[in-house]
Amino acid sequence: MRETLSELREDIRFFIKAFQKPVLIEKLKNGKETLVPDQENPVINEGHYAELIDRTWVCTDYIYQFIGSHPLVRKEKLLQNLYFKAEETLSELYQMIAKIESDYKNSR
């Protein structure tokens, strides 16, 4: 059997949800191994900017696929306006990341 488009979208949603959880690492605590959130604070490098810009674009695309293209959103003006605000905010985030990346590159 093949998966439907709805099932594939649900799989993607669960996959993305997994990345919202903290990364866990094993630590010894009182002589016993325990899973704890990784407190790593990586140094920001040039790749982080491109990665976040890409993720923001993917998010904008997903929000359209899951919400913006929904028949109820297309029909109801109030829902449409709220959706457009969310999309606009993500677009502003995209632009701000690009500006910060440009500032970072110019300061080096």
Jmol script that loads the backbone (N, CA, C; Angstrom):
load data "model"
ATOM      1  N   MET A   1       0.828  -1.194   0.000  1.00  0.00           N
ATOM      2  CA  MET A   1       0.000   0.000   0.000  1.00  0.00           C
ATOM      3  C   MET A   1       0.865   1.247   0.000  1.00  0.00           C
ATOM      4  N   ARG A   2       0.375   2.276  -0.618  1.00  0.00           N
ATOM      5  CA  ARG A   2       1.099   3.544  -0.676  1.00  0.00           C
ATOM      6  C   ARG A   2       0.519   4.510   0.351  1.00  0.00           C
ATOM      7  N   GLU A   3       1.375   5.434   0.765  1.00  0.00           N
ATOM      8  CA  GLU A   3       0.917   6.457   1.701  1.00  0.00           C
ATOM      9  C   GLU A   3       0.199   7.567   0.952  1.00  0.00           C
ATOM     10  N   THR A   4      -0.805   8.110   1.600  1.00  0.00           N
ATOM     11  CA  THR A   4      -1.512   9.244   1.007  1.00  0.00           C
ATOM     12  C   THR A   4      -0.710  10.514   1.275  1.00  0.00           C
ATOM     13  N   LEU A   5      -1.084  11.580   0.590  1.00  0.00           N
ATOM     14  CA  LEU A   5      -0.434  12.871   0.802  1.00  0.00           C
ATOM     15  C   LEU A   5      -0.594  13.321   2.252  1.00  0.00           C
ATOM     16  N   SER A   6      -1.762  13.114   2.822  1.00  0.00           N
ATOM     17  CA  SER A   6      -1.997  13.486   4.228  1.00  0.00           C
ATOM     18  C   SER A   6      -1.085  12.699   5.167  1.00  0.00           C
ATOM     19  N   GLU A   7      -0.909  11.418   4.898  1.00  0.00           N
ATOM     20  CA  GLU A   7      -0.031  10.598   5.736  1.00  0.00           C
ATOM     21  C   GLU A   7       1.421  11.056   5.623  1.00  0.00           C
ATOM     22  N   LEU A   8       1.852  11.390   4.413  1.00  0.00           N
ATOM     23  CA  LEU A   8       3.218  11.890   4.229  1.00  0.00           C
ATOM     24  C   LEU A   8       3.420  13.207   4.967  1.00  0.00           C
ATOM     25  N   ARG A   9       2.437  14.097   4.886  1.00  0.00           N
ATOM     26  CA  ARG A   9       2.534  15.377   5.597  1.00  0.00           C
ATOM     27  C   ARG A   9       2.608  15.155   7.104  1.00  0.00           C
ATOM     28  N   GLU A  10       1.833  14.195   7.595  1.00  0.00           N
ATOM     29  CA  GLU A  10       1.856  13.895   9.029  1.00  0.00           C
ATOM     30  C   GLU A  10       3.224  13.338   9.434  1.00  0.00           C
ATOM     31  N   ASP A  11       3.809  12.492   8.598  1.00  0.00           N
ATOM     32  CA  ASP A  11       5.159  11.982   8.865  1.00  0.00           C
ATOM     33  C   ASP A  11       6.162  13.129   8.945  1.00  0.00           C
ATOM     34  N   ILE A  12       6.064  14.058   8.005  1.00  0.00           N
ATOM     35  CA  ILE A  12       6.970  15.217   7.997  1.00  0.00           C
ATOM     36  C   ILE A  12       6.777  16.035   9.263  1.00  0.00           C
ATOM     37  N   ARG A  13       5.516  16.232   9.664  1.00  0.00           N
ATOM     38  CA  ARG A  13       5.223  17.015  10.871  1.00  0.00           C
ATOM     39  C   ARG A  13       5.877  16.377  12.099  1.00  0.00           C
ATOM     40  N   PHE A  14       5.746  15.055  12.246  1.00  0.00           N
ATOM     41  CA  PHE A  14       6.353  14.374  13.388  1.00  0.00           C
ATOM     42  C   PHE A  14       7.878  14.442  13.327  1.00  0.00           C
ATOM     43  N   PHE A  15       8.437  14.329  12.122  1.00  0.00           N
ATOM     44  CA  PHE A  15       9.883  14.417  11.949  1.00  0.00           C
ATOM     45  C   PHE A  15      10.382  15.789  12.388  1.00  0.00           C
ATOM     46  N   ILE A  16       9.695  16.842  11.940  1.00  0.00           N
ATOM     47  CA  ILE A  16      10.082  18.206  12.307  1.00  0.00           C
ATOM     48  C   ILE A  16       9.922  18.415  13.805  1.00  0.00           C
ATOM     49  N   LYS A  17       8.867  17.859  14.383  1.00  0.00           N
ATOM     50  CA  LYS A  17       8.611  17.994  15.825  1.00  0.00           C
ATOM     51  C   LYS A  17       9.787  17.421  16.630  1.00  0.00           C
ATOM     52  N   ALA A  18      10.396  16.360  16.122  1.00  0.00           N
ATOM     53  CA  ALA A  18      11.521  15.748  16.835  1.00  0.00           C
ATOM     54  C   ALA A  18      12.675  16.722  17.004  1.00  0.00           C
ATOM     55  N   PHE A  19      12.854  17.627  16.048  1.00  0.00           N
ATOM     56  CA  PHE A  19      13.950  18.591  16.124  1.00  0.00           C
ATOM     57  C   PHE A  19      13.663  19.732  17.089  1.00  0.00           C
ATOM     58  N   GLN A  20      12.443  19.794  17.613  1.00  0.00           N
ATOM     59  CA  GLN A  20      12.100  20.816  18.597  1.00  0.00           C
ATOM     60  C   GLN A  20      12.458  20.366  20.008  1.00  0.00           C
ATOM     61  N   LYS A  21      12.809  19.117  20.151  1.00  0.00           N
ATOM     62  CA  LYS A  21      13.172  18.561  21.460  1.00  0.00           C
ATOM     63  C   LYS A  21      14.669  18.735  21.686  1.00  0.00           C
ATOM     64  N   PRO A  22      15.067  18.863  22.951  1.00  0.00           N
ATOM     65  CA  PRO A  22      16.503  19.015  23.210  1.00  0.00           C
ATOM     66  C   PRO A  22      17.269  17.729  22.883  1.00  0.00           C
ATOM     67  N   VAL A  23      18.507  17.895  22.475  1.00  0.00           N
ATOM     68  CA  VAL A  23      19.383  16.752  22.247  1.00  0.00           C
ATOM     69  C   VAL A  23      19.794  16.225  23.617  1.00  0.00           C
ATOM     70  N   LEU A  24      19.700  14.923  23.795  1.00  0.00           N
ATOM     71  CA  LEU A  24      20.059  14.323  25.078  1.00  0.00           C
ATOM     72  C   LEU A  24      21.407  13.623  24.964  1.00  0.00           C
ATOM     73  N   ILE A  25      22.182  13.709  26.036  1.00  0.00           N
ATOM     74  CA  ILE A  25      23.460  13.001  26.112  1.00  0.00           C
ATOM     75  C   ILE A  25      23.486  12.208  27.410  1.00  0.00           C
ATOM     76  N   GLU A  26      24.312  11.165  27.428  1.00  0.00           N
ATOM     77  CA  GLU A  26      24.442  10.354  28.637  1.00  0.00           C
ATOM     78  C   GLU A  26      25.469  10.981  29.565  1.00  0.00           C
ATOM     79  N   LYS A  27      25.110  11.093  30.830  1.00  0.00           N
ATOM     80  CA  LYS A  27      26.025  11.605  31.855  1.00  0.00           C
ATOM     81  C   LYS A  27      25.945  10.676  33.053  1.00  0.00           C
ATOM     82  N   LEU A  28      27.062  10.558  33.742  1.00  0.00           N
ATOM     83  CA  LEU A  28      27.061   9.797  34.985  1.00  0.00           C
ATOM     84  C   LEU A  28      26.587  10.701  36.113  1.00  0.00           C
ATOM     85  N   LYS A  29      25.570  10.248  36.815  1.00  0.00           N
ATOM     86  CA  LYS A  29      25.024  11.008  37.932  1.00  0.00           C
ATOM     87  C   LYS A  29      24.826  10.033  39.083  1.00  0.00           C
ATOM     88  N   ASN A  30      25.576  10.252  40.167  1.00  0.00           N
ATOM     89  CA  ASN A  30      25.546   9.341  41.317  1.00  0.00           C
ATOM     90  C   ASN A  30      25.877   7.909  40.899  1.00  0.00           C
ATOM     91  N   GLY A  31      26.844   7.769  39.979  1.00  0.00           N
ATOM     92  CA  GLY A  31      27.285   6.460  39.524  1.00  0.00           C
ATOM     93  C   GLY A  31      26.337   5.774  38.551  1.00  0.00           C
ATOM     94  N   LYS A  32      25.304   6.472  38.135  1.00  0.00           N
ATOM     95  CA  LYS A  32      24.318   5.886  37.236  1.00  0.00           C
ATOM     96  C   LYS A  32      24.217   6.741  35.972  1.00  0.00           C
ATOM     97  N   GLU A  33      24.162   6.066  34.813  1.00  0.00           N
ATOM     98  CA  GLU A  33      24.026   6.808  33.559  1.00  0.00           C
ATOM     99  C   GLU A  33      22.617   7.375  33.442  1.00  0.00           C
ATOM    100  N   THR A  34      22.569   8.657  33.097  1.00  0.00           N
ATOM    101  CA  THR A  34      21.297   9.365  32.972  1.00  0.00           C
ATOM    102  C   THR A  34      21.324  10.199  31.699  1.00  0.00           C
ATOM    103  N   LEU A  35      20.176  10.332  31.066  1.00  0.00           N
ATOM    104  CA  LEU A  35      20.068  11.203  29.897  1.00  0.00           C
ATOM    105  C   LEU A  35      19.727  12.613  30.364  1.00  0.00           C
ATOM    106  N   VAL A  36      20.540  13.577  29.917  1.00  0.00           N
ATOM    107  CA  VAL A  36      20.312  14.981  30.274  1.00  0.00           C
ATOM    108  C   VAL A  36      20.404  15.826  29.006  1.00  0.00           C
ATOM    109  N   PRO A  37      19.714  16.974  28.997  1.00  0.00           N
ATOM    110  CA  PRO A  37      19.826  17.849  27.820  1.00  0.00           C
ATOM    111  C   PRO A  37      21.265  18.312  27.616  1.00  0.00           C
ATOM    112  N   ASP A  38      21.704  18.299  26.368  1.00  0.00           N
ATOM    113  CA  ASP A  38      23.045  18.765  26.022  1.00  0.00           C
ATOM    114  C   ASP A  38      23.069  20.284  26.132  1.00  0.00           C
ATOM    115  N   GLN A  39      23.985  20.804  26.917  1.00  0.00           N
ATOM    116  CA  GLN A  39      24.081  22.248  27.137  1.00  0.00           C
ATOM    117  C   GLN A  39      25.111  22.895  26.218  1.00  0.00           C
ATOM    118  N   GLU A  40      25.501  22.179  25.169  1.00  0.00           N
ATOM    119  CA  GLU A  40      26.499  22.701  24.242  1.00  0.00           C
ATOM    120  C   GLU A  40      26.058  24.059  23.699  1.00  0.00           C
ATOM    121  N   ASN A  41      26.993  24.979  23.667  1.00  0.00           N
ATOM    122  CA  ASN A  41      26.733  26.315  23.135  1.00  0.00           C
ATOM    123  C   ASN A  41      27.752  26.557  22.020  1.00  0.00           C
ATOM    124  N   PRO A  42      27.425  26.096  20.794  1.00  0.00           N
ATOM    125  CA  PRO A  42      28.426  26.155  19.725  1.00  0.00           C
ATOM    126  C   PRO A  42      28.771  27.585  19.316  1.00  0.00           C
ATOM    127  N   VAL A  43      29.991  27.751  18.854  1.00  0.00           N
ATOM    128  CA  VAL A  43      30.428  29.031  18.314  1.00  0.00           C
ATOM    129  C   VAL A  43      29.722  29.215  16.968  1.00  0.00           C
ATOM    130  N   ILE A  44      29.153  30.397  16.763  1.00  0.00           N
ATOM    131  CA  ILE A  44      28.448  30.675  15.509  1.00  0.00           C
ATOM    132  C   ILE A  44      29.469  30.787  14.378  1.00  0.00           C
ATOM    133  N   ASN A  45      29.186  30.069  13.280  1.00  0.00           N
ATOM    134  CA  ASN A  45      30.062  30.164  12.114  1.00  0.00           C
ATOM    135  C   ASN A  45      29.233  30.551  10.890  1.00  0.00           C
ATOM    136  N   GLU A  46      29.900  30.754   9.778  1.00  0.00           N
ATOM    137  CA  GLU A  46      29.238  31.224   8.561  1.00  0.00           C
ATOM    138  C   GLU A  46      28.121  30.287   8.102  1.00  0.00           C
ATOM    139  N   GLY A  47      28.290  29.002   8.315  1.00  0.00           N
ATOM    140  CA  GLY A  47      27.284  28.029   7.896  1.00  0.00           C
ATOM    141  C   GLY A  47      25.964  28.156   8.635  1.00  0.00           C
ATOM    142  N   HIS A  48      26.014  28.658   9.871  1.00  0.00           N
ATOM    143  CA  HIS A  48      24.778  28.807  10.644  1.00  0.00           C
ATOM    144  C   HIS A  48      23.794  29.767   9.971  1.00  0.00           C
ATOM    145  N   TYR A  49      24.309  30.810   9.341  1.00  0.00           N
ATOM    146  CA  TYR A  49      23.435  31.797   8.695  1.00  0.00           C
ATOM    147  C   TYR A  49      22.673  31.169   7.531  1.00  0.00           C
ATOM    148  N   ALA A  50      23.400  30.490   6.652  1.00  0.00           N
ATOM    149  CA  ALA A  50      22.761  29.844   5.499  1.00  0.00           C
ATOM    150  C   ALA A  50      21.764  28.784   5.961  1.00  0.00           C
ATOM    151  N   GLU A  51      22.135  28.050   7.002  1.00  0.00           N
ATOM    152  CA  GLU A  51      21.255  27.012   7.529  1.00  0.00           C
ATOM    153  C   GLU A  51      19.941  27.612   8.041  1.00  0.00           C
ATOM    154  N   LEU A  52      20.031  28.703   8.794  1.00  0.00           N
ATOM    155  CA  LEU A  52      18.817  29.311   9.341  1.00  0.00           C
ATOM    156  C   LEU A  52      17.977  29.969   8.248  1.00  0.00           C
ATOM    157  N   ILE A  53      18.633  30.578   7.271  1.00  0.00           N
ATOM    158  CA  ILE A  53      17.891  31.142   6.136  1.00  0.00           C
ATOM    159  C   ILE A  53      17.128  30.022   5.426  1.00  0.00           C
ATOM    160  N   ASP A  54      17.790  28.887   5.203  1.00  0.00           N
ATOM    161  CA  ASP A  54      17.155  27.754   4.537  1.00  0.00           C
ATOM    162  C   ASP A  54      15.983  27.224   5.358  1.00  0.00           C
ATOM    163  N   ARG A  55      16.189  27.072   6.655  1.00  0.00           N
ATOM    164  CA  ARG A  55      15.111  26.569   7.516  1.00  0.00           C
ATOM    165  C   ARG A  55      13.916  27.517   7.521  1.00  0.00           C
ATOM    166  N   THR A  56      14.186  28.806   7.487  1.00  0.00           N
ATOM    167  CA  THR A  56      13.099  29.784   7.471  1.00  0.00           C
ATOM    168  C   THR A  56      12.304  29.669   6.181  1.00  0.00           C
ATOM    169  N   TRP A  57      13.002  29.487   5.060  1.00  0.00           N
ATOM    170  CA  TRP A  57      12.306  29.306   3.786  1.00  0.00           C
ATOM    171  C   TRP A  57      11.464  28.032   3.814  1.00  0.00           C
ATOM    172  N   VAL A  58      12.031  26.943   4.329  1.00  0.00           N
ATOM    173  CA  VAL A  58      11.295  25.673   4.415  1.00  0.00           C
ATOM    174  C   VAL A  58      10.045  25.856   5.276  1.00  0.00           C
ATOM    175  N   CYS A  59      10.194  26.556   6.385  1.00  0.00           N
ATOM    176  CA  CYS A  59       9.062  26.814   7.272  1.00  0.00           C
ATOM    177  C   CYS A  59       7.982  27.619   6.555  1.00  0.00           C
ATOM    178  N   THR A  60       8.391  28.624   5.802  1.00  0.00           N
ATOM    179  CA  THR A  60       7.434  29.439   5.046  1.00  0.00           C
ATOM    180  C   THR A  60       6.688  28.574   4.034  1.00  0.00           C
ATOM    181  N   ASP A  61       7.407  27.674   3.385  1.00  0.00           N
ATOM    182  CA  ASP A  61       6.780  26.780   2.416  1.00  0.00           C
ATOM    183  C   ASP A  61       5.815  25.819   3.108  1.00  0.00           C
ATOM    184  N   TYR A  62       6.237  25.240   4.241  1.00  0.00           N
ATOM    185  CA  TYR A  62       5.366  24.315   4.971  1.00  0.00           C
ATOM    186  C   TYR A  62       4.115  25.010   5.486  1.00  0.00           C
ATOM    187  N   ILE A  63       4.276  26.225   5.992  1.00  0.00           N
ATOM    188  CA  ILE A  63       3.108  26.925   6.523  1.00  0.00           C
ATOM    189  C   ILE A  63       2.097  27.178   5.400  1.00  0.00           C
ATOM    190  N   TYR A  64       2.590  27.409   4.195  1.00  0.00           N
ATOM    191  CA  TYR A  64       1.666  27.540   3.059  1.00  0.00           C
ATOM    192  C   TYR A  64       0.994  26.195   2.774  1.00  0.00           C
ATOM    193  N   GLN A  65       1.789  25.125   2.707  1.00  0.00           N
ATOM    194  CA  GLN A  65       1.237  23.811   2.381  1.00  0.00           C
ATOM    195  C   GLN A  65       0.191  23.367   3.390  1.00  0.00           C
ATOM    196  N   PHE A  66       0.476  23.569   4.678  1.00  0.00           N
ATOM    197  CA  PHE A  66      -0.401  23.064   5.725  1.00  0.00           C
ATOM    198  C   PHE A  66      -1.531  24.018   6.088  1.00  0.00           C
ATOM    199  N   ILE A  67      -1.316  25.318   5.941  1.00  0.00           N
ATOM    200  CA  ILE A  67      -2.314  26.290   6.387  1.00  0.00           C
ATOM    201  C   ILE A  67      -2.804  27.169   5.235  1.00  0.00           C
ATOM    202  N   GLY A  68      -1.882  27.827   4.555  1.00  0.00           N
ATOM    203  CA  GLY A  68      -2.266  28.789   3.524  1.00  0.00           C
ATOM    204  C   GLY A  68      -3.092  28.208   2.398  1.00  0.00           C
ATOM    205  N   SER A  69      -2.858  26.950   2.063  1.00  0.00           N
ATOM    206  CA  SER A  69      -3.597  26.336   0.957  1.00  0.00           C
ATOM    207  C   SER A  69      -4.877  25.639   1.416  1.00  0.00           C
ATOM    208  N   HIS A  70      -5.156  25.687   2.713  1.00  0.00           N
ATOM    209  CA  HIS A  70      -6.352  25.019   3.235  1.00  0.00           C
ATOM    210  C   HIS A  70      -7.608  25.743   2.738  1.00  0.00           C
ATOM    211  N   PRO A  71      -8.631  24.996   2.318  1.00  0.00           N
ATOM    212  CA  PRO A  71      -9.848  25.620   1.779  1.00  0.00           C
ATOM    213  C   PRO A  71     -10.513  26.612   2.740  1.00  0.00           C
ATOM    214  N   LEU A  72     -10.483  26.324   4.027  1.00  0.00           N
ATOM    215  CA  LEU A  72     -11.114  27.226   4.992  1.00  0.00           C
ATOM    216  C   LEU A  72     -10.362  28.551   5.089  1.00  0.00           C
ATOM    217  N   VAL A  73      -9.038  28.473   5.032  1.00  0.00           N
ATOM    218  CA  VAL A  73      -8.234  29.701   5.063  1.00  0.00           C
ATOM    219  C   VAL A  73      -8.488  30.511   3.795  1.00  0.00           C
ATOM    220  N   ARG A  74      -8.588  29.837   2.674  1.00  0.00           N
ATOM    221  CA  ARG A  74      -8.853  30.545   1.412  1.00  0.00           C
ATOM    222  C   ARG A  74     -10.241  31.178   1.393  1.00  0.00           C
ATOM    223  N   LYS A  75     -11.190  30.584   2.121  1.00  0.00           N
ATOM    224  CA  LYS A  75     -12.570  31.078   2.121  1.00  0.00           C
ATOM    225  C   LYS A  75     -12.794  32.200   3.134  1.00  0.00           C
ATOM    226  N   GLU A  76     -12.242  32.061   4.339  1.00  0.00           N
ATOM    227  CA  GLU A  76     -12.509  33.000   5.436  1.00  0.00           C
ATOM    228  C   GLU A  76     -11.483  34.123   5.456  1.00  0.00           C
ATOM    229  N   LYS A  77     -11.931  35.336   5.261  1.00  0.00           N
ATOM    230  CA  LYS A  77     -11.051  36.505   5.191  1.00  0.00           C
ATOM    231  C   LYS A  77     -10.250  36.690   6.486  1.00  0.00           C
ATOM    232  N   LEU A  78     -10.879  36.521   7.645  1.00  0.00           N
ATOM    233  CA  LEU A  78     -10.182  36.689   8.926  1.00  0.00           C
ATOM    234  C   LEU A  78      -9.020  35.700   9.041  1.00  0.00           C
ATOM    235  N   LEU A  79      -9.277  34.445   8.693  1.00  0.00           N
ATOM    236  CA  LEU A  79      -8.216  33.435   8.738  1.00  0.00           C
ATOM    237  C   LEU A  79      -7.124  33.764   7.727  1.00  0.00           C
ATOM    238  N   GLN A  80      -7.537  34.219   6.563  1.00  0.00           N
ATOM    239  CA  GLN A  80      -6.584  34.598   5.520  1.00  0.00           C
ATOM    240  C   GLN A  80      -5.656  35.708   6.014  1.00  0.00           C
ATOM    241  N   ASN A  81      -6.238  36.713   6.646  1.00  0.00           N
ATOM    242  CA  ASN A  81      -5.440  37.831   7.162  1.00  0.00           C
ATOM    243  C   ASN A  81      -4.445  37.375   8.218  1.00  0.00           C
ATOM    244  N   LEU A  82      -4.879  36.491   9.116  1.00  0.00           N
ATOM    245  CA  LEU A  82      -3.966  35.973  10.146  1.00  0.00           C
ATOM    246  C   LEU A  82      -2.854  35.138   9.515  1.00  0.00           C
ATOM    247  N   TYR A  83      -3.224  34.321   8.527  1.00  0.00           N
ATOM    248  CA  TYR A  83      -2.216  33.531   7.827  1.00  0.00           C
ATOM    249  C   TYR A  83      -1.193  34.449   7.158  1.00  0.00           C
ATOM    250  N   PHE A  84      -1.664  35.505   6.478  1.00  0.00           N
ATOM    251  CA  PHE A  84      -0.753  36.424   5.800  1.00  0.00           C
ATOM    252  C   PHE A  84       0.182  37.122   6.792  1.00  0.00           C
ATOM    253  N   LYS A  85      -0.312  37.419   8.001  1.00  0.00           N
ATOM    254  CA  LYS A  85       0.552  38.021   9.031  1.00  0.00           C
ATOM    255  C   LYS A  85       1.669  37.055   9.420  1.00  0.00           C
ATOM    256  N   ALA A  86       1.313  35.776   9.590  1.00  0.00           N
ATOM    257  CA  ALA A  86       2.318  34.767   9.945  1.00  0.00           C
ATOM    258  C   ALA A  86       3.351  34.633   8.831  1.00  0.00           C
ATOM    259  N   GLU A  87       2.876  34.586   7.600  1.00  0.00           N
ATOM    260  CA  GLU A  87       3.781  34.469   6.453  1.00  0.00           C
ATOM    261  C   GLU A  87       4.680  35.708   6.347  1.00  0.00           C
ATOM    262  N   GLU A  88       4.103  36.875   6.575  1.00  0.00           N
ATOM    263  CA  GLU A  88       4.876  38.117   6.511  1.00  0.00           C
ATOM    264  C   GLU A  88       5.946  38.155   7.605  1.00  0.00           C
ATOM    265  N   THR A  89       5.588  37.683   8.800  1.00  0.00           N
ATOM    266  CA  THR A  89       6.554  37.654   9.899  1.00  0.00           C
ATOM    267  C   THR A  89       7.717  36.723   9.572  1.00  0.00           C
ATOM    268  N   LEU A  90       7.426  35.567   8.991  1.00  0.00           N
ATOM    269  CA  LEU A  90       8.502  34.661   8.586  1.00  0.00           C
ATOM    270  C   LEU A  90       9.363  35.284   7.494  1.00  0.00           C
ATOM    271  N   SER A  91       8.749  36.022   6.599  1.00  0.00           N
ATOM    272  CA  SER A  91       9.513  36.712   5.551  1.00  0.00           C
ATOM    273  C   SER A  91      10.428  37.777   6.152  1.00  0.00           C
ATOM    274  N   GLU A  92       9.926  38.489   7.164  1.00  0.00           N
ATOM    275  CA  GLU A  92      10.755  39.485   7.856  1.00  0.00           C
ATOM    276  C   GLU A  92      11.919  38.805   8.574  1.00  0.00           C
ATOM    277  N   LEU A  93      11.647  37.647   9.176  1.00  0.00           N
ATOM    278  CA  LEU A  93      12.710  36.886   9.839  1.00  0.00           C
ATOM    279  C   LEU A  93      13.781  36.505   8.821  1.00  0.00           C
ATOM    280  N   TYR A  94      13.354  36.015   7.662  1.00  0.00           N
ATOM    281  CA  TYR A  94      14.263  35.635   6.581  1.00  0.00           C
ATOM    282  C   TYR A  94      15.157  36.816   6.200  1.00  0.00           C
ATOM    283  N   GLN A  95      14.536  37.982   6.001  1.00  0.00           N
ATOM    284  CA  GLN A  95      15.290  39.178   5.614  1.00  0.00           C
ATOM    285  C   GLN A  95      16.258  39.617   6.713  1.00  0.00           C
ATOM    286  N   MET A  96      15.826  39.534   7.969  1.00  0.00           N
ATOM    287  CA  MET A  96      16.677  39.951   9.082  1.00  0.00           C
ATOM    288  C   MET A  96      17.891  39.034   9.212  1.00  0.00           C
ATOM    289  N   ILE A  97      17.685  37.739   9.028  1.00  0.00           N
ATOM    290  CA  ILE A  97      18.814  36.801   9.084  1.00  0.00           C
ATOM    291  C   ILE A  97      19.819  37.152   7.992  1.00  0.00           C
ATOM    292  N   ALA A  98      19.317  37.431   6.789  1.00  0.00           N
ATOM    293  CA  ALA A  98      20.200  37.790   5.672  1.00  0.00           C
ATOM    294  C   ALA A  98      20.971  39.073   5.982  1.00  0.00           C
ATOM    295  N   LYS A  99      20.317  40.044   6.625  1.00  0.00           N
ATOM    296  CA  LYS A  99      20.991  41.297   6.987  1.00  0.00           C
ATOM    297  C   LYS A  99      22.072  41.036   8.036  1.00  0.00           C
ATOM    298  N   ILE A 100      21.738  40.242   9.039  1.00  0.00           N
ATOM    299  CA  ILE A 100      22.714  39.922  10.084  1.00  0.00           C
ATOM    300  C   ILE A 100      23.892  39.162   9.484  1.00  0.00           C
ATOM    301  N   GLU A 101      23.613  38.260   8.535  1.00  0.00           N
ATOM    302  CA  GLU A 101      24.689  37.535   7.853  1.00  0.00           C
ATOM    303  C   GLU A 101      25.589  38.513   7.101  1.00  0.00           C
ATOM    304  N   SER A 102      24.985  39.460   6.409  1.00  0.00           N
ATOM    305  CA  SER A 102      25.754  40.453   5.660  1.00  0.00           C
ATOM    306  C   SER A 102      26.623  41.289   6.604  1.00  0.00           C
ATOM    307  N   ASP A 103      26.045  41.722   7.720  1.00  0.00           N
ATOM    308  CA  ASP A 103      26.805  42.485   8.720  1.00  0.00           C
ATOM    309  C   ASP A 103      27.974  41.662   9.261  1.00  0.00           C
ATOM    310  N   TYR A 104      27.718  40.363   9.498  1.00  0.00           N
ATOM    311  CA  TYR A 104      28.756  39.464  10.008  1.00  0.00           C
ATOM    312  C   TYR A 104      29.911  39.368   9.007  1.00  0.00           C
ATOM    313  N   LYS A 105      29.568  39.177   7.731  1.00  0.00           N
ATOM    314  CA  LYS A 105      30.603  39.048   6.697  1.00  0.00           C
ATOM    315  C   LYS A 105      31.386  40.347   6.528  1.00  0.00           C
ATOM    316  N   ASN A 106      30.701  41.489   6.620  1.00  0.00           N
ATOM    317  CA  ASN A 106      31.363  42.790   6.459  1.00  0.00           C
ATOM    318  C   ASN A 106      32.242  43.155   7.652  1.00  0.00           C
ATOM    319  N   SER A 107      31.986  42.561   8.802  1.00  0.00           N
ATOM    320  CA  SER A 107      32.768  42.894   9.999  1.00  0.00           C
ATOM    321  C   SER A 107      34.051  42.069  10.102  1.00  0.00           C
ATOM    322  N   ARG A 108      34.222  41.121   9.222  1.00  0.00           N
ATOM    323  CA  ARG A 108      35.403  40.239   9.289  1.00  0.00           C
ATOM    324  C   ARG A 108      36.578  40.812   8.557  1.00  0.00           C
TER     325      ARG A 108
END
end "model"
wireframe off; spacefill off
backbone 0.3
color backbone group
